[in-house]
């Protein structure tokens, strides 16, 4: 059971992180959110066995935690500016390109309307199936497909514009 | 507008955590889950022990020996005649309450009672 659980956690960790960083825009917060969700899954697993869908279970929690983390971040941002910018992880030169790509993607994601952003983060970043994402958001699968298509197009256009505007 | 078929992959790659972050998240979740589980198990054990103790105390209290001086009202007979009240037990002990003869005139209601004890058997 432990092996299974660890395999599931390893599969979910990057997906949750991608979703959470898209929501919060902060790698440290995203890691905290992902960790909280995974801890909740571990507890659920140990107490009652694996949930019917581990993905649905953790992403339902992730949505709430990410919302709270984003609100907290918005409230703490002025304080962070006063005491010095928050440093997220190591910054060797080799990671600069990755960070740059992340910054661009996050900037584009932030410009999306909230509904498009949520769909895109669940489906593209979180890797949920159409049915799972529709269930999580409480919409029909067909409505979700339309929304995802539109969100993808908007994000692609935003990223293209961003790249086009770069010096 | 046609979307690049690798579009989703490029978004995922941009947002991906590094390998060390994944390790950190997984190991921390497993560790925290275990700690919470241990704490909950301890809480359950304490709760069970408290419930068992309460059960034992309750059982002892219910099964305790009846008091040797159990009050009984069956063998007391209460008789009242005017200002005089007589309490008589089955064993013959009698207690009489009544107004004192000398305090008859200026006695306020409820005062000036005297007590007489005796055995009628």
Interface residues (C-beta under 8 A of the other chain):
Chain A: X5 X6 X9 X10 X13 X14 X16 X17 X18 X21 X22 X27 X30 X31 X34 X35 X38 X39 X41 X42 X43 X45 X46 X47 X89 X95 X98 X101 X102 X104 X105 X106 X120 X124 X125 X127 X152 X153 X155 X156 X157
Chain B: X1 X3 X4 X7 X8 X11 X12 X13 X14 X15 X16 X17 X18 X21 X22 X24 X25 X26 X28 X29 X30 X32 X33 X34 X36 X37
